[in-house]
Amino acid sequence: MAGSVACSALFFANFYASAAAVTFLKDAEAKKSAATAAAAWARVPEILARIKPPTFPAQDFDITGYGAKGDGVADCTDAFRRAI
């Protein structure tokens, strides 16, 4: 317990030291940062257009051939693992 209290105290000491070091952007920096973010978000449609979803062949598997039972009671996890 003492170790976790010391760890928590160290975490909060570091957290508050980091928070004290936070600086705020000046107007020009904030505008530049906002413009950079807007430009990045403007590229999202282009990026999404390049993404091609995977295709999977139309194929059926008889899971009972891998040991599954269709009784609604049995755990068929291993059968699914074998089938995959």
Rosetta blueprint (number, residue, H / E / L):
1 M L
2 A H
3 G H
4 S H
5 V H
6 A H
7 C H
8 S H
9 A H
10 L H
11 F H
12 F H
13 A H
14 N H
15 F H
16 Y H
17 A H
18 S H
19 A H
20 A H
21 A L
22 V L
23 T L
24 F L
25 L L
26 K L
27 D H
28 A H
29 E H
30 A H
31 K H
32 K H
33 S H
34 A H
35 A H
36 T H
37 A H
38 A H
39 A H
40 A H
41 W H
42 A H
43 R L
44 V H
45 P H
46 E H
47 I H
48 L H
49 A H
50 R H
51 I L
52 K L
53 P L
54 P L
55 T L
56 F L
57 P L
58 A L
59 Q L
60 D L
61 F L
62 D L
63 I H
64 T H
65 G H
66 Y H
67 G L
68 A L
69 K L
70 G L
71 D L
72 G L
73 V L
74 A L
75 D L
76 C L
77 T H
78 D H
79 A H
80 F H
81 R H
82 R H
83 A H
84 I L
